[in-house]
Structures are given as structure tokens and as C-alpha cells.
Amino acid sequence: MPRQSTRHKYKSRRERNAEVSKKAKTILLFALILFVLLLLRNWRDHYAYLKTFFM
């Protein structure tokens, strides 16, 4: 039987999916934090928009 190369680290589908989901959660968390910070930075503009169109 042929042997696998010892130079490569083969990962199962579960291991690859776990790694991708961890990276995706981290990216989404930072995007959410950035979104909240941008909202807080320009809160007067957003409040004026909401007040104009929804009240």
C-alpha cells in the first residue's frame, strides 16, 4: 500500500470546516464592532435621517 507523505498535514472535512467557521466568526465580530463604532461616530446624521423619514 502506498504511504502518505509526512510533509503534508492532511485535514479532515470537520477540521477544515471548524477552522473556516472560527475565522468567519472572528471576521464577523470585527465587522460588527466596526459597524457599531461608525454608527456611534455619526449618530447625529443617522438620528436626523430616522427622524425625517420615520417620525
Secondary structure in CASP SS format (residue, H / E / C, confidence):
PFRMAT SS
TARGET T0000
AUTHOR 0000-0000-0000
METHOD secondary structure of the structure
MODEL  1
M C 1.00
P C 1.00
R C 1.00
Q C 1.00
S C 1.00
T C 1.00
R C 1.00
H C 1.00
K C 1.00
Y C 1.00
K C 1.00
S C 1.00
R H 1.00
R H 1.00
E H 1.00
R H 1.00
N H 1.00
A H 1.00
E H 1.00
V H 1.00
S H 1.00
K H 1.00
K H 1.00
A H 1.00
K H 1.00
T H 1.00
I H 1.00
L H 1.00
L H 1.00
F H 1.00
A H 1.00
L H 1.00
I H 1.00
L H 1.00
F H 1.00
V H 1.00
L H 1.00
L H 1.00
L H 1.00
L H 1.00
R H 1.00
N C 1.00
W H 1.00
R H 1.00
D H 1.00
H H 1.00
Y H 1.00
A H 1.00
Y H 1.00
L H 1.00
K H 1.00
T H 1.00
F H 1.00
F H 1.00
M C 1.00
END
